[in-house]
Amino acid sequence: MQDLVGLSKNQKRILELLNIKPDMTTKEIAEMIFGKIVEYKSKEYTSVHRSLFSLEKQGYIKRVQVQLRWRRANQ
């Protein structure tokens, strides 16, 4: 597994969630992290969305399907 040094708290939490449930949408991940219903275009959704793209760029996760599901890259 890749080194997790330099990742934000949200990014580490996202990777933990994707270990438990391999395929999740951005909205599902945001709701799990913040513990409440998260609307699209909210600051919480945007924060998670930004973290997901950063993790994808670094090779930790990959996009799955058209509806933007996310999965750990090594699965």
DSSP file (Angstrom, degrees, kcal/mol; ACC not computed):
  #  RESIDUE AA STRUCTURE BP1 BP2  ACC     N-H-->O    O-->H-N    N-H-->O    O-->H-N    TCO  KAPPA ALPHA  PHI   PSI    X-CA   Y-CA   Z-CA
    1    1 A M              0   0    0      0, 0.0     3,-0.1     0, 0.0     2,-0.0   0.000 360.0 360.0 360.0 148.0    0.0    0.0    0.0
    2    2 A Q        -     0   0    0      1,-0.1     2,-0.2    57,-0.1    57,-0.0  -0.274 360.0 -91.2 -71.4 157.9    1.2    3.5   -0.7
    3    3 A D        -     0   0    0      1,-0.1    -1,-0.1     2,-0.0     0, 0.0  -0.501  28.7-156.6 -69.3 131.8    2.5    5.8    2.0
    4    4 A L    >   +     0   0    0     -2,-0.2     3,-1.6    -3,-0.1    -1,-0.1   0.355  50.9 124.8 -94.4   5.6   -0.3    7.9    3.5
    5    5 A V  T 3  S+     0   0    0      1,-0.2     3,-0.1     0, 0.0    -2,-0.0  -0.426  72.1  26.7 -65.3 137.0    2.1   10.7    4.7
    6    6 A G  T 3  S+     0   0    0      1,-0.3     2,-0.3    -2,-0.1    -1,-0.2   0.392  91.0 124.7  92.2  -3.7    1.0   14.1    3.4
    7    7 A L    <   -     0   0    0     -3,-1.6    -1,-0.3     1,-0.1    -3,-0.0  -0.644  61.4-116.3 -88.1 148.5   -2.7   13.2    3.0
    8    8 A S     >  -     0   0    0     -2,-0.3     4,-2.4    -3,-0.1     5,-0.2  -0.258  28.5-104.6 -74.4 167.9   -5.3   15.3    4.7
    9    9 A K  H  > S+     0   0    0      1,-0.2     4,-2.3     2,-0.2     5,-0.2   0.908 123.4  49.9 -59.0 -43.2   -7.6   14.0    7.5
   10   10 A N  H  > S+     0   0    0      2,-0.2     4,-2.6     1,-0.2    -1,-0.2   0.906 109.0  51.5 -63.5 -41.6  -10.5   13.8    4.9
   11   11 A Q  H  > S+     0   0    0      2,-0.2     4,-2.0     1,-0.2    -2,-0.2   0.911 111.0  47.4 -63.8 -42.0   -8.4   12.0    2.4
   12   12 A K  H  X S+     0   0    0     -4,-2.4     4,-2.0     2,-0.2    -1,-0.2   0.905 112.1  50.4 -64.0 -40.9   -7.3    9.4    5.0
   13   13 A R  H  X S+     0   0    0     -4,-2.3     4,-2.6     2,-0.2    -2,-0.2   0.894 107.8  53.8 -64.1 -40.1  -11.0    9.0    6.1
   14   14 A I  H  X S+     0   0    0     -4,-2.6     4,-2.4     1,-0.2    -1,-0.2   0.928 108.6  48.8 -59.8 -46.0  -12.1    8.5    2.4
   15   15 A L  H  X S+     0   0    0     -4,-2.0     4,-1.1     1,-0.2    -1,-0.2   0.882 110.6  51.1 -63.1 -38.2   -9.5    5.7    2.0
   16   16 A E  H  X S+     0   0    0     -4,-2.0     4,-1.4     2,-0.2     3,-0.4   0.929 110.8  48.5 -62.5 -45.4  -10.8    4.1    5.2
   17   17 A L  H  X S+     0   0    0     -4,-2.6     4,-3.0     1,-0.2    -2,-0.2   0.893 109.0  52.4 -62.5 -40.6  -14.4    4.3    4.0
   18   18 A L  H  < S+     0   0    0     -4,-2.4    54,-0.3     1,-0.2    -1,-0.2   0.723 104.9  56.7 -72.0 -19.8  -13.5    2.8    0.6
   19   19 A N  H  < S+     0   0    0     -4,-1.1    -1,-0.2    -3,-0.4    -2,-0.2   0.859 113.5  40.3 -71.6 -36.2  -11.8   -0.1    2.4
   20   20 A I  H  < S+     0   0    0     -4,-1.4    -2,-0.2     1,-0.3    -3,-0.1   0.933 133.6  19.9 -77.4 -49.1  -15.1   -0.9    4.2
   21   21 A K  S  < S-     0   0    0     -4,-3.0    -1,-0.3    -5,-0.1    -2,-0.1  -0.921  75.0-159.1-125.3 103.0  -17.4   -0.2    1.2
   22   22 A P  S    S+     0   0    0      0, 0.0     2,-0.5     0, 0.0    50,-0.3   0.766  75.5  45.1 -59.3 -34.1  -15.5   -0.5   -2.1
   23   23 A D        +     0   0    0     48,-0.1     2,-0.3    46,-0.1    48,-0.2  -0.949  68.8 151.0-117.6 120.3  -17.8    1.5   -4.3
   24   24 A M  E     -A   70   0A   0     46,-1.2    46,-2.2    -2,-0.5     2,-0.1  -0.989  37.8-123.7-142.9 150.2  -19.3    4.8   -3.2
   25   25 A T  E  >  -A   69   0A   0     -2,-0.3     4,-2.3    44,-0.2     5,-0.2  -0.458  34.5-107.6 -84.1 166.0  -20.6    8.0   -4.8
   26   26 A T  H  > S+     0   0    0     42,-0.7     4,-2.6     1,-0.2     5,-0.2   0.908 121.6  51.6 -58.7 -42.8  -19.2   11.4   -3.8
   27   27 A K  H  > S+     0   0    0      2,-0.2     4,-2.4     1,-0.2    -1,-0.2   0.911 109.0  49.6 -63.0 -44.0  -22.4   12.2   -2.0
   28   28 A E  H  > S+     0   0    0      2,-0.2     4,-1.9     1,-0.2    -1,-0.2   0.916 112.3  48.0 -61.4 -43.2  -22.3    8.9    0.0
   29   29 A I  H  X S+     0   0    0     -4,-2.3     4,-2.4     1,-0.2    -2,-0.2   0.931 111.5  49.9 -63.4 -45.7  -18.8    9.6    1.0
   30   30 A A  H  X S+     0   0    0     -4,-2.6     4,-2.6     1,-0.2     5,-0.2   0.900 110.5  49.9 -60.5 -41.7  -19.5   13.2    2.1
   31   31 A E  H  X>S+     0   0    0     -4,-2.4     4,-1.4     1,-0.2     5,-0.6   0.858 111.2  49.2 -67.1 -35.1  -22.5   12.0    4.1
   32   32 A M  H  <5S+     0   0    0     -4,-1.9    -2,-0.2    -5,-0.2    -1,-0.2   0.901 114.3  45.3 -69.7 -40.5  -20.4    9.4    5.9
   33   33 A I  H  <5S+     0   0    0     -4,-2.4    -2,-0.2     1,-0.2    -1,-0.2   0.925 122.9  33.8 -69.0 -45.1  -17.6   11.8    6.7
   34   34 A F  H  <5S-     0   0    0     -4,-2.6    -1,-0.2     2,-0.2    -2,-0.2   0.584  98.4-132.7 -92.3 -10.1  -19.9   14.7    7.9
   35   35 A G  T  <5S+     0   0    0     -4,-1.4     2,-0.3    -5,-0.2    -3,-0.2   0.793  73.8  77.6  67.3  29.3  -22.6   12.5    9.5
   36   36 A K  S   <S-     0   0    0     -5,-0.6     2,-0.3    -6,-0.2    -1,-0.2  -0.966  94.7 -72.2-156.2 168.0  -25.5   14.4    7.9
   37   37 A I        -     0   0    0     -2,-0.3     2,-0.5    -3,-0.1    -9,-0.1  -0.520  50.1-156.1 -66.6 129.5  -27.3   14.8    4.7
   38   38 A V        -     0   0    0     -2,-0.3     2,-0.2   -11,-0.2    -7,-0.1  -0.946   2.0-145.4-116.1 126.7  -25.1   16.6    2.3
   39   39 A E    >   -     0   0    0     -2,-0.5     3,-1.6     1,-0.1     6,-0.4  -0.580  29.7 -98.1 -86.3 149.8  -26.5   18.6   -0.7
   40   40 A Y  T 3  S+     0   0    0      1,-0.2    -1,-0.1    -2,-0.2     3,-0.1  -0.375 110.6  23.6 -61.1 146.8  -24.7   18.9   -4.0
   41   41 A K  T 3  S+     0   0    0      1,-0.3    -1,-0.2     2,-0.1     2,-0.1   0.541  92.9 131.3  70.3   9.5  -22.8   22.2   -4.3
   42   42 A S  S <> S-     0   0    0     -3,-1.6     4,-2.4     1,-0.1    -1,-0.3  -0.448  74.1-109.3 -81.5 166.2  -22.5   22.5   -0.5
   43   43 A K  H  > S+     0   0    0      1,-0.2     4,-2.1     2,-0.2     5,-0.1   0.851 119.9  52.8 -65.4 -32.9  -19.1   23.3    1.0
   44   44 A E  H  > S+     0   0    0      2,-0.2     4,-2.1     1,-0.2    -1,-0.2   0.929 110.7  45.9 -67.0 -45.2  -19.0   19.7    2.4
   45   45 A Y  H  > S+     0   0    0     -6,-0.4     4,-2.8     1,-0.2    -2,-0.2   0.925 113.6  49.6 -62.0 -45.8  -19.7   18.1   -1.0
   46   46 A T  H  X S+     0   0    0     -4,-2.4     4,-2.4     1,-0.2    -1,-0.2   0.885 109.1  52.3 -62.4 -40.0  -17.1   20.4   -2.7
   47   47 A S  H  X S+     0   0    0     -4,-2.1     4,-2.0     2,-0.2    -1,-0.2   0.923 113.0  43.3 -62.5 -45.6  -14.5   19.6    0.0
   48   48 A V  H  X S+     0   0    0     -4,-2.1     4,-2.6     2,-0.2    -2,-0.2   0.909 112.1  54.0 -66.9 -42.1  -14.9   15.8   -0.5
   49   49 A H  H  X S+     0   0    0     -4,-2.8     4,-2.1     1,-0.2    -2,-0.2   0.914 109.5  48.0 -57.6 -45.0  -15.0   16.2   -4.3
   50   50 A R  H  X S+     0   0    0     -4,-2.4     4,-1.9     1,-0.2    -1,-0.2   0.902 111.6  50.2 -63.1 -42.6  -11.7   18.1   -4.2
   51   51 A S  H  X S+     0   0    0     -4,-2.0     4,-2.5     1,-0.2    -2,-0.2   0.892 108.8  52.7 -63.7 -39.8  -10.2   15.4   -2.0
   52   52 A L  H  X S+     0   0    0     -4,-2.6     4,-2.4     1,-0.2    -2,-0.2   0.920 109.4  47.5 -63.6 -44.6  -11.3   12.6   -4.3
   53   53 A F  H  X S+     0   0    0     -4,-2.1     4,-2.3     2,-0.2    -1,-0.2   0.868 111.7  51.2 -66.5 -34.8   -9.8   14.2   -7.4
   54   54 A S  H  X S+     0   0    0     -4,-1.9     4,-1.7     2,-0.2    -2,-0.2   0.926 110.7  48.1 -65.6 -44.3   -6.5   14.8   -5.5
   55   55 A L  H  <>S+     0   0    0     -4,-2.5     5,-2.3     1,-0.2     6,-0.8   0.877 111.7  50.8 -63.0 -37.6   -6.5   11.1   -4.4
   56   56 A E  H ><5S+     0   0    0     -4,-2.4     3,-1.3     1,-0.2    -2,-0.2   0.924 108.1  51.8 -65.1 -43.9   -7.2   10.0   -8.0
   57   57 A K  H 3<5S+     0   0    0     -4,-2.3    -1,-0.2     1,-0.3    -2,-0.2   0.841 110.1  49.7 -60.9 -34.4   -4.4   12.2   -9.3
   58   58 A Q  T 3<5S-     0   0    0     -4,-1.7    -1,-0.3    -5,-0.1    -2,-0.2   0.492 118.0-113.0 -85.1  -4.3   -2.0   10.6   -6.8
   59   59 A G  T < 5S+     0   0    0     -3,-1.3    -3,-0.2    -4,-0.4    -2,-0.1   0.581  84.4 116.8  87.8  10.4   -3.1    7.1   -7.8
   60   60 A Y  S   <S+     0   0    0     -5,-2.3    13,-2.7    -6,-0.2    14,-0.4   0.840  81.1  13.3 -78.6 -34.1   -4.9    6.1   -4.5
   61   61 A I  E     -B   72   0A   0     -6,-0.8     2,-0.3    11,-0.3    11,-0.2  -0.848  64.9-149.5-135.6 169.5   -8.4    5.7   -6.1
   62   62 A K  E     -B   71   0A   0      9,-2.5     9,-1.8    -2,-0.3     2,-0.2  -0.984  25.3-106.7-141.0 154.3  -10.0    5.5   -9.5
   63   63 A R  E     -B   70   0A   0     -2,-0.3     2,-0.4     7,-0.2     7,-0.2  -0.551  32.0-160.2 -77.9 143.9  -13.4    6.5  -10.9
   64   64 A V  E   > -B   69   0A   0      5,-2.8     5,-2.1    -2,-0.2     3,-0.0  -0.993  49.1 -17.2-128.7 133.2  -15.8    3.7  -11.7
   65   65 A Q  T > 5S-     0   0    0     -2,-0.4     3,-0.5     1,-0.2     4,-0.2   0.093  87.8 -73.5  64.9-179.4  -18.8    4.0  -14.1
   66   66 A V  T 3 5S+     0   0    0      1,-0.2    -1,-0.2     2,-0.1    -3,-0.0   0.786 120.8  69.2 -82.6 -29.6  -20.4    7.1  -15.4
   67   67 A Q  T 3 5S-     0   0    0      1,-0.1    -1,-0.2    -3,-0.0    -2,-0.1   0.157 113.6-105.7 -82.7  23.3  -22.1    8.1  -12.1
   68   68 A L  T < 5 +     0   0    0     -3,-0.5   -42,-0.7     1,-0.2     2,-0.3   0.946  56.0 167.9  55.2  60.4  -18.8    8.9  -10.4
   69   69 A R  E   < -AB  25  64A   0     -5,-2.1    -5,-2.8   -44,-0.2     2,-0.4  -0.698  23.1-141.3 -92.0 157.2  -18.4    6.1   -8.1
   70   70 A W  E     +AB  24  63A   0    -46,-2.2   -46,-1.2    -2,-0.3     2,-0.3  -0.925  19.7 178.1-125.7 147.5  -15.0    5.7   -6.5
   71   71 A R  E     - B   0  62A   0     -9,-1.8    -9,-2.5    -2,-0.4   -48,-0.1  -0.987  40.8 -92.6-144.8 148.5  -12.9    2.6   -5.7
   72   72 A R  E >   - B   0  61A   0     -2,-0.3     3,-1.4   -54,-0.3   -11,-0.3  -0.406  38.6-128.8 -59.2 139.5   -9.4    2.0   -4.2
   73   73 A A  T 3  S+     0   0    0    -13,-2.7   -12,-0.2     1,-0.3    -1,-0.1   0.779 102.3  58.7 -66.9 -29.3   -7.0    1.8   -7.1
   74   74 A N  T 3         0   0    0    -14,-0.4    -1,-0.3     1,-0.2    -2,-0.1   0.281 360.0 360.0 -88.0  13.5   -5.4   -1.5   -6.0
   75   75 A Q    <         0   0    0     -3,-1.4    -1,-0.2   -53,-0.1    -2,-0.1   0.419 360.0 360.0-106.0 360.0   -8.8   -3.4   -6.1
